[in-house]
Amino acid sequence: MTQAERQAAYRKRQWQALMAAASQPEGQPTGAILNALGLLLGTLDDPEKADLHESQRWAAGRAVRELCERYGLKPFSSQ
């Protein structure tokens, strides 16, 4: 396998992890969840993708809940 093929395979695995974390964050690696969350929140800034905003908010909320549960964080607390 050439270096270019290895890099392409790596990018494909990273993309698959990102998509898995965006659709079902439970049990996914933290890095993948954070990358998915960044992608989801980024689409909320795009007015041309307004038809996706409700589902993106829902998926982002799910990712945040998973991270909060995983690390014992209390959102909206004054810690």
N, CA, C and O atoms as a CHARMM CRD file, in Angstrom:
* protein
*
  316
    1    1 MET  N      0.85400  -1.17000   0.00000 PROA 1      0.00000
    2    1 MET  CA     0.00000   0.00000   0.00000 PROA 1      0.00000
    3    1 MET  C      0.90800   1.24300   0.00000 PROA 1      0.00000
    4    1 MET  O      1.84600   1.34600   0.79100 PROA 1      0.00000
    5    2 THR  N      0.60900   2.15800  -0.88600 PROA 2      0.00000
    6    2 THR  CA     1.42100   3.37200  -0.96700 PROA 2      0.00000
    7    2 THR  C      1.01600   4.33300   0.15500 PROA 2      0.00000
    8    2 THR  O     -0.00600   4.15900   0.81800 PROA 2      0.00000
    9    3 GLN  N      1.84900   5.34200   0.33600 PROA 3      0.00000
   10    3 GLN  CA     1.54800   6.36300   1.35800 PROA 3      0.00000
   11    3 GLN  C      0.22000   7.06500   1.05000 PROA 3      0.00000
   12    3 GLN  O     -0.56300   7.34800   1.95600 PROA 3      0.00000
   13    4 ALA  N     -0.01800   7.33600  -0.21300 PROA 4      0.00000
   14    4 ALA  CA    -1.27400   7.99500  -0.59700 PROA 4      0.00000
   15    4 ALA  C     -2.47700   7.10200  -0.29400 PROA 4      0.00000
   16    4 ALA  O     -3.51800   7.59600   0.13900 PROA 4      0.00000
   17    5 GLU  N     -2.34600   5.80500  -0.51600 PROA 5      0.00000
   18    5 GLU  CA    -3.43100   4.88000  -0.22100 PROA 5      0.00000
   19    5 GLU  C     -3.66700   4.76600   1.28900 PROA 5      0.00000
   20    5 GLU  O     -4.81100   4.69400   1.73900 PROA 5      0.00000
   21    6 ARG  N     -2.58600   4.74900   2.06100 PROA 6      0.00000
   22    6 ARG  CA    -2.72200   4.71500   3.52000 PROA 6      0.00000
   23    6 ARG  C     -3.41000   5.97300   4.03200 PROA 6      0.00000
   24    6 ARG  O     -4.27000   5.90400   4.91000 PROA 6      0.00000
   25    7 GLN  N     -3.03000   7.11800   3.48200 PROA 7      0.00000
   26    7 GLN  CA    -3.64200   8.38100   3.89300 PROA 7      0.00000
   27    7 GLN  C     -5.11900   8.41100   3.51800 PROA 7      0.00000
   28    7 GLN  O     -5.95000   8.87300   4.30000 PROA 7      0.00000
   29    8 ALA  N     -5.44600   7.92300   2.33200 PROA 8      0.00000
   30    8 ALA  CA    -6.84600   7.88000   1.90600 PROA 8      0.00000
   31    8 ALA  C     -7.65000   6.95000   2.81600 PROA 8      0.00000
   32    8 ALA  O     -8.78700   7.26800   3.16500 PROA 8      0.00000
   33    9 ALA  N     -7.08500   5.82100   3.20100 PROA 9      0.00000
   34    9 ALA  CA    -7.76800   4.89000   4.09800 PROA 9      0.00000
   35    9 ALA  C     -7.96200   5.52100   5.47600 PROA 9      0.00000
   36    9 ALA  O     -9.00400   5.33900   6.10500 PROA 9      0.00000
   37   10 TYR  N     -6.95300   6.26500   5.94400 PROA 10     0.00000
   38   10 TYR  CA    -7.04500   6.95100   7.23300 PROA 10     0.00000
   39   10 TYR  C     -8.16500   7.98600   7.20200 PROA 10     0.00000
   40   10 TYR  O     -8.97000   8.06200   8.13000 PROA 10     0.00000
   41   11 ARG  N     -8.21800   8.77700   6.14400 PROA 11     0.00000
   42   11 ARG  CA    -9.27500   9.79000   6.02400 PROA 11     0.00000
   43   11 ARG  C    -10.65700   9.14600   5.96900 PROA 11     0.00000
   44   11 ARG  O    -11.61700   9.66400   6.54000 PROA 11     0.00000
   45   12 LYS  N    -10.74600   8.02900   5.28700 PROA 12     0.00000
   46   12 LYS  CA   -12.02600   7.31700   5.20400 PROA 12     0.00000
   47   12 LYS  C    -12.44800   6.82600   6.58200 PROA 12     0.00000
   48   12 LYS  O    -13.62000   6.95200   6.93700 PROA 12     0.00000
   49   13 ARG  N    -11.53000   6.27000   7.37000 PROA 13     0.00000
   50   13 ARG  CA   -11.85700   5.81900   8.72800 PROA 13     0.00000
   51   13 ARG  C    -12.26500   6.98200   9.61000 PROA 13     0.00000
   52   13 ARG  O    -13.20200   6.86300  10.40000 PROA 13     0.00000
   53   14 GLN  N    -11.57100   8.10900   9.48600 PROA 14     0.00000
   54   14 GLN  CA   -11.91200   9.29300  10.26800 PROA 14     0.00000
   55   14 GLN  C    -13.31300   9.79100   9.91200 PROA 14     0.00000
   56   14 GLN  O    -14.08700  10.15100  10.80000 PROA 14     0.00000
   57   15 TRP  N    -13.63900   9.81400   8.63100 PROA 15     0.00000
   58   15 TRP  CA   -14.95300  10.27100   8.17900 PROA 15     0.00000
   59   15 TRP  C    -16.03900   9.32700   8.68300 PROA 15     0.00000
   60   15 TRP  O    -17.09500   9.78100   9.12300 PROA 15     0.00000
   61   16 GLN  N    -15.79300   8.02800   8.62300 PROA 16     0.00000
   62   16 GLN  CA   -16.76800   7.05700   9.10500 PROA 16     0.00000
   63   16 GLN  C    -16.99900   7.21800  10.61100 PROA 16     0.00000
   64   16 GLN  O    -18.13200   7.11800  11.08200 PROA 16     0.00000
   65   17 ALA  N    -15.92700   7.46500  11.35900 PROA 17     0.00000
   66   17 ALA  CA   -16.06000   7.69000  12.80500 PROA 17     0.00000
   67   17 ALA  C    -16.85800   8.95900  13.07400 PROA 17     0.00000
   68   17 ALA  O    -17.67600   8.99500  13.99300 PROA 17     0.00000
   69   18 LEU  N    -16.62700   9.98700  12.28900 PROA 18     0.00000
   70   18 LEU  CA   -17.36200  11.24500  12.43400 PROA 18     0.00000
   71   18 LEU  C    -18.84300  11.03700  12.17400 PROA 18     0.00000
   72   18 LEU  O    -19.68200  11.52400  12.93200 PROA 18     0.00000
   73   19 MET  N    -19.17000  10.32300  11.11500 PROA 19     0.00000
   74   19 MET  CA   -20.57400  10.08100  10.78200 PROA 19     0.00000
   75   19 MET  C    -21.24600   9.20100  11.84400 PROA 19     0.00000
   76   19 MET  O    -22.40200   9.43000  12.19900 PROA 19     0.00000
   77   20 ALA  N    -20.53200   8.21000  12.34300 PROA 20     0.00000
   78   20 ALA  CA   -21.09100   7.35000  13.39300 PROA 20     0.00000
   79   20 ALA  C    -21.34600   8.16100  14.65400 PROA 20     0.00000
   80   20 ALA  O    -22.37900   7.99400  15.30100 PROA 20     0.00000
   81   21 ALA  N    -20.41700   9.03200  15.00400 PROA 21     0.00000
   82   21 ALA  CA   -20.57300   9.85300  16.21000 PROA 21     0.00000
   83   21 ALA  C    -21.69600  10.86200  16.05900 PROA 21     0.00000
   84   21 ALA  O    -22.36600  11.19100  17.03700 PROA 21     0.00000
   85   22 ALA  N    -21.91100  11.35400  14.85400 PROA 22     0.00000
   86   22 ALA  CA   -22.99200  12.32100  14.63300 PROA 22     0.00000
   87   22 ALA  C    -24.35100  11.64800  14.72900 PROA 22     0.00000
   88   22 ALA  O    -25.30700  12.24300  15.22700 PROA 22     0.00000
   89   23 SER  N    -24.44200  10.41100  14.25500 PROA 23     0.00000
   90   23 SER  CA   -25.74100   9.73900  14.26300 PROA 23     0.00000
   91   23 SER  C    -26.02200   9.01500  15.57600 PROA 23     0.00000
   92   23 SER  O    -27.17300   8.93200  16.00400 PROA 23     0.00000
   93   24 GLN  N    -24.97600   8.49200  16.21700 PROA 24     0.00000
   94   24 GLN  CA   -25.16000   7.78500  17.49000 PROA 24     0.00000
   95   24 GLN  C    -23.88400   7.94900  18.32100 PROA 24     0.00000
   96   24 GLN  O    -22.97500   7.12400  18.22700 PROA 24     0.00000
   97   25 PRO  N    -23.81200   9.00500  19.13200 PROA 25     0.00000
   98   25 PRO  CA   -22.58000   9.29300  19.87000 PROA 25     0.00000
   99   25 PRO  C    -22.25900   8.31200  20.99700 PROA 25     0.00000
  100   25 PRO  O    -21.11000   8.21900  21.42900 PROA 25     0.00000
  101   26 GLU  N    -23.25900   7.58700  21.47000 PROA 26     0.00000
  102   26 GLU  CA   -23.03900   6.67300  22.58000 PROA 26     0.00000
  103   26 GLU  C    -21.98700   5.63200  22.20800 PROA 26     0.00000
  104   26 GLU  O    -22.11800   4.93200  21.20400 PROA 26     0.00000
  105   27 GLY  N    -20.94300   5.54000  23.03000 PROA 27     0.00000
  106   27 GLY  CA   -19.90000   4.55000  22.82500 PROA 27     0.00000
  107   27 GLY  C    -18.83500   4.92900  21.81000 PROA 27     0.00000
  108   27 GLY  O    -17.89700   4.16200  21.59200 PROA 27     0.00000
  109   28 GLN  N    -18.95700   6.08800  21.18800 PROA 28     0.00000
  110   28 GLN  CA   -17.96700   6.52900  20.19900 PROA 28     0.00000
  111   28 GLN  C    -16.79900   7.21500  20.90900 PROA 28     0.00000
  112   28 GLN  O    -16.95900   7.70500  22.02700 PROA 28     0.00000
  113   29 PRO  N    -15.63100   7.25400  20.27500 PROA 29     0.00000
  114   29 PRO  CA   -14.49200   7.95700  20.87900 PROA 29     0.00000
  115   29 PRO  C    -14.79300   9.44700  21.06200 PROA 29     0.00000
  116   29 PRO  O    -15.50400  10.05500  20.26100 PROA 29     0.00000
  117   30 THR  N    -14.24300  10.01300  22.11900 PROA 30     0.00000
  118   30 THR  CA   -14.48400  11.42700  22.42900 PROA 30     0.00000
  119   30 THR  C    -14.08800  12.33600  21.27700 PROA 30     0.00000
  120   30 THR  O    -14.82300  13.26700  20.94900 PROA 30     0.00000
  121   31 GLY  N    -12.95300  12.08800  20.66400 PROA 31     0.00000
  122   31 GLY  CA   -12.50600  12.91800  19.54700 PROA 31     0.00000
  123   31 GLY  C    -13.49200  12.92300  18.39800 PROA 31     0.00000
  124   31 GLY  O    -13.73300  13.96200  17.78300 PROA 31     0.00000
  125   32 ALA  N    -14.06200  11.76700  18.10800 PROA 32     0.00000
  126   32 ALA  CA   -15.04700  11.68500  17.02500 PROA 32     0.00000
  127   32 ALA  C    -16.30700  12.45700  17.38800 PROA 32     0.00000
  128   32 ALA  O    -16.89700  13.12300  16.53700 PROA 32     0.00000
  129   33 ILE  N    -16.72300  12.37100  18.65600 PROA 33     0.00000
  130   33 ILE  CA   -17.91600  13.11100  19.08800 PROA 33     0.00000
  131   33 ILE  C    -17.66500  14.61100  18.98300 PROA 33     0.00000
  132   33 ILE  O    -18.52500  15.35500  18.51200 PROA 33     0.00000
  133   34 LEU  N    -16.49300  15.05500  19.42000 PROA 34     0.00000
  134   34 LEU  CA   -16.18400  16.48700  19.34400 PROA 34     0.00000
  135   34 LEU  C    -16.11300  16.97500  17.90500 PROA 34     0.00000
  136   34 LEU  O    -16.58600  18.06800  17.59700 PROA 34     0.00000
  137   35 ASN  N    -15.52900  16.17800  17.02800 PROA 35     0.00000
  138   35 ASN  CA   -15.48900  16.55600  15.61100 PROA 35     0.00000
  139   35 ASN  C    -16.89100  16.62300  15.02800 PROA 35     0.00000
  140   35 ASN  O    -17.21700  17.54500  14.28100 PROA 35     0.00000
  141   36 ALA  N    -17.72500  15.63700  15.37300 PROA 36     0.00000
  142   36 ALA  CA   -19.10700  15.63400  14.88200 PROA 36     0.00000
  143   36 ALA  C    -19.86600  16.84200  15.42100 PROA 36     0.00000
  144   36 ALA  O    -20.63400  17.47500  14.69600 PROA 36     0.00000
  145   37 LEU  N    -19.64800  17.15500  16.69100 PROA 37     0.00000
  146   37 LEU  CA   -20.31700  18.31200  17.29900 PROA 37     0.00000
  147   37 LEU  C    -19.91300  19.59900  16.58100 PROA 37     0.00000
  148   37 LEU  O    -20.76000  20.45500  16.32300 PROA 37     0.00000
  149   38 GLY  N    -18.64400  19.74000  16.26100 PROA 38     0.00000
  150   38 GLY  CA   -18.19200  20.91000  15.50500 PROA 38     0.00000
  151   38 GLY  C    -18.85300  21.01100  14.14900 PROA 38     0.00000
  152   38 GLY  O    -19.23700  22.09700  13.71600 PROA 38     0.00000
  153   39 LEU  N    -18.98500  19.88200  13.47700 PROA 39     0.00000
  154   39 LEU  CA   -19.64200  19.85700  12.17000 PROA 39     0.00000
  155   39 LEU  C    -21.12300  20.21600  12.30500 PROA 39     0.00000
  156   39 LEU  O    -21.65200  21.00500  11.52300 PROA 39     0.00000
  157   40 LEU  N    -21.77900  19.63300  13.29800 PROA 40     0.00000
  158   40 LEU  CA   -23.20100  19.90800  13.51400 PROA 40     0.00000
  159   40 LEU  C    -23.44400  21.37400  13.85200 PROA 40     0.00000
  160   40 LEU  O    -24.35300  21.99600  13.30100 PROA 40     0.00000
  161   41 LEU  N    -22.64200  21.92600  14.74800 PROA 41     0.00000
  162   41 LEU  CA   -22.81700  23.33200  15.13000 PROA 41     0.00000
  163   41 LEU  C    -22.47800  24.26600  13.97900 PROA 41     0.00000
  164   41 LEU  O    -23.08600  25.32800  13.84000 PROA 41     0.00000
  165   42 GLY  N    -21.51800  23.88100  13.15900 PROA 42     0.00000
  166   42 GLY  CA   -21.15800  24.69100  11.99600 PROA 42     0.00000
  167   42 GLY  C    -22.30400  24.83600  11.01400 PROA 42     0.00000
  168   42 GLY  O    -22.46500  25.89200  10.40200 PROA 42     0.00000
  169   43 THR  N    -23.10300  23.78700  10.85400 PROA 43     0.00000
  170   43 THR  CA   -24.23000  23.87400   9.92200 PROA 43     0.00000
  171   43 THR  C    -25.33400  24.77600  10.45800 PROA 43     0.00000
  172   43 THR  O    -26.14100  25.30100   9.69000 PROA 43     0.00000
  173   44 LEU  N    -25.36900  24.95400  11.77300 PROA 44     0.00000
  174   44 LEU  CA   -26.38300  25.84500  12.34300 PROA 44     0.00000
  175   44 LEU  C    -26.11700  27.30800  11.99900 PROA 44     0.00000
  176   44 LEU  O    -27.03200  28.13000  12.05700 PROA 44     0.00000
  177   45 ASP  N    -24.89400  27.63900  11.64700 PROA 45     0.00000
  178   45 ASP  CA   -24.55800  29.00200  11.25400 PROA 45     0.00000
  179   45 ASP  C    -24.86800  29.28400   9.78300 PROA 45     0.00000
  180   45 ASP  O    -24.81100  30.43300   9.34500 PROA 45     0.00000
  181   46 ASP  N    -25.19200  28.25100   9.03300 PROA 46     0.00000
  182   46 ASP  CA   -25.40700  28.39700   7.59400 PROA 46     0.00000
  183   46 ASP  C    -26.89900  28.58300   7.29900 PROA 46     0.00000
  184   46 ASP  O    -27.67000  27.62900   7.40700 PROA 46     0.00000
  185   47 PRO  N    -27.31600  29.80600   6.92700 PROA 47     0.00000
  186   47 PRO  CA   -28.74100  30.03900   6.66600 PROA 47     0.00000
  187   47 PRO  C    -29.25900  29.24300   5.46600 PROA 47     0.00000
  188   47 PRO  O    -30.46300  29.01000   5.35800 PROA 47     0.00000
  189   48 GLU  N    -28.38100  28.83000   4.57500 PROA 48     0.00000
  190   48 GLU  CA   -28.80400  28.04700   3.41700 PROA 48     0.00000
  191   48 GLU  C    -29.18500  26.61800   3.80800 PROA 48     0.00000
  192   48 GLU  O    -29.82200  25.90700   3.03100 PROA 48     0.00000
  193   49 LYS  N    -28.79500  26.20300   5.00900 PROA 49     0.00000
  194   49 LYS  CA   -29.12000  24.85300   5.48400 PROA 49     0.00000
  195   49 LYS  C    -30.16200  24.90800   6.59600 PROA 49     0.00000
  196   49 LYS  O    -30.18200  24.05100   7.47900 PROA 49     0.00000
  197   50 ALA  N    -31.02300  25.91400   6.54900 PROA 50     0.00000
  198   50 ALA  CA   -32.02500  26.11200   7.59400 PROA 50     0.00000
  199   50 ALA  C    -32.97200  24.92700   7.71200 PROA 50     0.00000
  200   50 ALA  O    -33.49400  24.65600   8.79300 PROA 50     0.00000
  201   51 ASP  N    -33.19700  24.22100   6.61300 PROA 51     0.00000
  202   51 ASP  CA   -34.09300  23.06900   6.66800 PROA 51     0.00000
  203   51 ASP  C    -33.50700  21.92200   7.49400 PROA 51     0.00000
  204   51 ASP  O    -34.23900  21.02100   7.90300 PROA 51     0.00000
  205   52 LEU  N    -32.20200  21.94700   7.74300 PROA 52     0.00000
  206   52 LEU  CA   -31.54100  20.90700   8.54200 PROA 52     0.00000
  207   52 LEU  C    -31.37700  21.29800  10.00900 PROA 52     0.00000
  208   52 LEU  O    -30.99300  20.46300  10.82700 PROA 52     0.00000
  209   53 HSD  N    -31.65700  22.53900  10.34800 PROA 53     0.00000
  210   53 HSD  CA   -31.33600  23.04000  11.68200 PROA 53     0.00000
  211   53 HSD  C    -31.98700  22.24800  12.81200 PROA 53     0.00000
  212   53 HSD  O    -31.33800  21.99100  13.82600 PROA 53     0.00000
  213   54 GLU  N    -33.23300  21.85900  12.66500 PROA 54     0.00000
  214   54 GLU  CA   -33.90400  21.13600  13.74800 PROA 54     0.00000
  215   54 GLU  C    -33.21800  19.80000  14.01500 PROA 54     0.00000
  216   54 GLU  O    -32.95900  19.45600  15.16800 PROA 54     0.00000
  217   55 SER  N    -32.92200  19.05000  12.96200 PROA 55     0.00000
  218   55 SER  CA   -32.26700  17.75700  13.15800 PROA 55     0.00000
  219   55 SER  C    -30.82500  17.92500  13.64000 PROA 55     0.00000
  220   55 SER  O    -30.32200  17.09900  14.40200 PROA 55     0.00000
  221   56 GLN  N    -30.16200  18.99700  13.19500 PROA 56     0.00000
  222   56 GLN  CA   -28.79000  19.25000  13.63200 PROA 56     0.00000
  223   56 GLN  C    -28.76200  19.62700  15.11000 PROA 56     0.00000
  224   56 GLN  O    -27.86600  19.20100  15.83900 PROA 56     0.00000
  225   57 ARG  N    -29.72900  20.41700  15.55800 PROA 57     0.00000
  226   57 ARG  CA   -29.82800  20.76800  16.98400 PROA 57     0.00000
  227   57 ARG  C    -30.05300  19.51600  17.82800 PROA 57     0.00000
  228   57 ARG  O    -29.43800  19.34300  18.88100 PROA 57     0.00000
  229   58 TRP  N    -30.93800  18.65500  17.35300 PROA 58     0.00000
  230   58 TRP  CA   -31.23400  17.41800  18.07200 PROA 58     0.00000
  231   58 TRP  C    -29.97700  16.55200  18.18900 PROA 58     0.00000
  232   58 TRP  O    -29.66600  16.05400  19.27100 PROA 58     0.00000
  233   59 ALA  N    -29.25700  16.37300  17.08200 PROA 59     0.00000
  234   59 ALA  CA   -28.04500  15.54800  17.08600 PROA 59     0.00000
  235   59 ALA  C    -26.95600  16.18800  17.95000 PROA 59     0.00000
  236   59 ALA  O    -26.24500  15.48000  18.66300 PROA 59     0.00000
  237   60 ALA  N    -26.81700  17.50900  17.89600 PROA 60     0.00000
  238   60 ALA  CA   -25.82100  18.19600  18.71500 PROA 60     0.00000
  239   60 ALA  C    -26.15400  18.04800  20.19800 PROA 60     0.00000
  240   60 ALA  O    -25.26000  17.84000  21.01900 PROA 60     0.00000
  241   61 GLY  N    -27.42500  18.15500  20.53700 PROA 61     0.00000
  242   61 GLY  CA   -27.84300  17.97000  21.92500 PROA 61     0.00000
  243   61 GLY  C    -27.53400  16.57100  22.42000 PROA 61     0.00000
  244   61 GLY  O    -27.11700  16.38600  23.56300 PROA 61     0.00000
  245   62 ARG  N    -27.73600  15.60200  21.57000 PROA 62     0.00000
  246   62 ARG  CA   -27.42700  14.21900  21.92200 PROA 62     0.00000
  247   62 ARG  C    -25.93200  14.03300  22.17500 PROA 62     0.00000
  248   62 ARG  O    -25.53600  13.33300  23.10700 PROA 62     0.00000
  249   63 ALA  N    -25.10800  14.66100  21.34200 PROA 63     0.00000
  250   63 ALA  CA   -23.65900  14.57500  21.51300 PROA 63     0.00000
  251   63 ALA  C    -23.22500  15.24500  22.82000 PROA 63     0.00000
  252   63 ALA  O    -22.38200  14.71800  23.54500 PROA 63     0.00000
  253   64 VAL  N    -23.80600  16.40400  23.11000 PROA 64     0.00000
  254   64 VAL  CA   -23.47500  17.11200  24.35700 PROA 64     0.00000
  255   64 VAL  C    -23.89300  16.29100  25.56400 PROA 64     0.00000
  256   64 VAL  O    -23.14400  16.18000  26.53400 PROA 64     0.00000
  257   65 ARG  N    -25.08800  15.71300  25.50600 PROA 65     0.00000
  258   65 ARG  CA   -25.54400  14.86300  26.62400 PROA 65     0.00000
  259   65 ARG  C    -24.61000  13.68800  26.85500 PROA 65     0.00000
  260   65 ARG  O    -24.30400  13.35100  27.99900 PROA 65     0.00000
  261   66 GLU  N    -24.15200  13.06000  25.77000 PROA 66     0.00000
  262   66 GLU  CA   -23.23100  11.93100  25.90400 PROA 66     0.00000
  263   66 GLU  C    -21.93100  12.36300  26.57300 PROA 66     0.00000
  264   66 GLU  O    -21.42700  11.67200  27.45900 PROA 66     0.00000
  265   67 LEU  N    -21.38900  13.49800  26.15600 PROA 67     0.00000
  266   67 LEU  CA   -20.14300  13.98700  26.76400 PROA 67     0.00000
  267   67 LEU  C    -20.35400  14.35100  28.23400 PROA 67     0.00000
  268   67 LEU  O    -19.49300  14.07200  29.06800 PROA 67     0.00000
  269   68 CYS  N    -21.47700  14.96300  28.55300 PROA 68     0.00000
  270   68 CYS  CA   -21.77100  15.33100  29.94300 PROA 68     0.00000
  271   68 CYS  C    -21.90100  14.09200  30.81900 PROA 68     0.00000
  272   68 CYS  O    -21.38100  14.06100  31.93500 PROA 68     0.00000
  273   69 GLU  N    -22.58400  13.08200  30.32400 PROA 69     0.00000
  274   69 GLU  CA   -22.72400  11.85100  31.09200 PROA 69     0.00000
  275   69 GLU  C    -21.38400  11.14600  31.24900 PROA 69     0.00000
  276   69 GLU  O    -21.06000  10.63100  32.31900 PROA 69     0.00000
  277   70 ARG  N    -20.62000  11.13100  30.18000 PROA 70     0.00000
  278   70 ARG  CA   -19.33400  10.42600  30.18500 PROA 70     0.00000
  279   70 ARG  C    -18.36100  11.03300  31.19400 PROA 70     0.00000
  280   70 ARG  O    -17.63600  10.31100  31.87900 PROA 70     0.00000
  281   71 TYR  N    -18.35000  12.35100  31.27900 PROA 71     0.00000
  282   71 TYR  CA   -17.36800  13.02500  32.12900 PROA 71     0.00000
  283   71 TYR  C    -17.96400  13.63400  33.38900 PROA 71     0.00000
  284   71 TYR  O    -17.28500  14.38000  34.09400 PROA 71     0.00000
  285   72 GLY  N    -19.21000  13.33000  33.67800 PROA 72     0.00000
  286   72 GLY  CA   -19.84200  13.80400  34.90000 PROA 72     0.00000
  287   72 GLY  C    -20.00800  15.31100  34.93800 PROA 72     0.00000
  288   72 GLY  O    -19.92400  15.91900  36.00600 PROA 72     0.00000
  289   73 LEU  N    -20.24200  15.91600  33.79500 PROA 73     0.00000
  290   73 LEU  CA   -20.42100  17.36300  33.72200 PROA 73     0.00000
  291   73 LEU  C    -21.87500  17.70600  33.97600 PROA 73     0.00000
  292   73 LEU  O    -22.77700  16.92900  33.66300 PROA 73     0.00000
  293   74 LYS  N    -22.08600  18.86500  34.54100 PROA 74     0.00000
  294   74 LYS  CA   -23.43600  19.34400  34.79700 PROA 74     0.00000
  295   74 LYS  C    -23.64700  20.60400  33.98500 PROA 74     0.00000
  296   74 LYS  O    -23.18900  21.67800  34.37500 PROA 74     0.00000
  297   75 PRO  N    -24.34100  20.48400  32.85000 PROA 75     0.00000
  298   75 PRO  CA   -24.56200  21.68200  32.04400 PROA 75     0.00000
  299   75 PRO  C    -25.38600  22.71400  32.80800 PROA 75     0.00000
  300   75 PRO  O    -26.27000  22.36400  33.59100 PROA 75     0.00000
  301   76 PHE  N    -25.09500  23.95300  32.57800 PROA 76     0.00000
  302   76 PHE  CA   -25.79000  25.06900  33.18600 PROA 76     0.00000
  303   76 PHE  C    -25.57500  25.15000  34.68900 PROA 76     0.00000
  304   76 PHE  O    -26.37200  25.76600  35.39700 PROA 76     0.00000
  305   77 SER  N    -24.51400  24.54000  35.17800 PROA 77     0.00000
  306   77 SER  CA   -24.21700  24.66100  36.61300 PROA 77     0.00000
  307   77 SER  C    -23.21900  25.79100  36.81500 PROA 77     0.00000
  308   77 SER  O    -22.58600  26.24000  35.86000 PROA 77     0.00000
  309   78 SER  N    -23.07900  26.24300  38.03200 PROA 78     0.00000
  310   78 SER  CA   -22.16500  27.35800  38.31400 PROA 78     0.00000
  311   78 SER  C    -20.90000  26.84600  39.00500 PROA 78     0.00000
  312   78 SER  O    -20.41400  27.47600  39.94500 PROA 78     0.00000
  313   79 GLN  N    -20.37500  25.73700  38.56100 PROA 79     0.00000
  314   79 GLN  CA   -19.16900  25.16300  39.15900 PROA 79     0.00000
  315   79 GLN  C    -17.94500  25.92900  38.76500 PROA 79     0.00000
  316   79 GLN  O    -16.84000  25.58100  39.18000 PROA 79     0.00000
